[in-house]
Structure formats: structure tokens, C-alpha cells
Amino acid sequence: MAIVGFGALSTRARAGRRGRNPYIGEPIAIAATKAPAFKAGKALREVVRE
């Protein structure tokens, strides 16, 4: 999805990885997933830069 001048939303693949349960310290497997991503458009970058 793109909003002209503002930016674009898309999904990016995140690889699976090993994590740790902070409560008991036990290692866990975190599954691969898709995460939202935003890429700022040229007009937005210029406004923020000022």
C-alpha cells in the first residue's frame, strides 16, 4: 500500500531464531513470521529533515 508523498507500507519476512524466556531463563524457538515495514516517501523525508 502506498500513500503518495507520505510513504509505503509492506511486509518483510523475519527469520526464525532462538530466544530466552525471561522468567525462567529457558531457551525457546521463535518462529519465522512476517512483520510490517514502512518506507518514508521523498516528501516526508524532506519535511522531517527541515
Secondary structure, DSSP 8 states (H G I E B T S, - for coil): -EETTTEEEEEEEE--EEEE-TTT--EEEE--EEEEEEEE-HHHHHHHH-
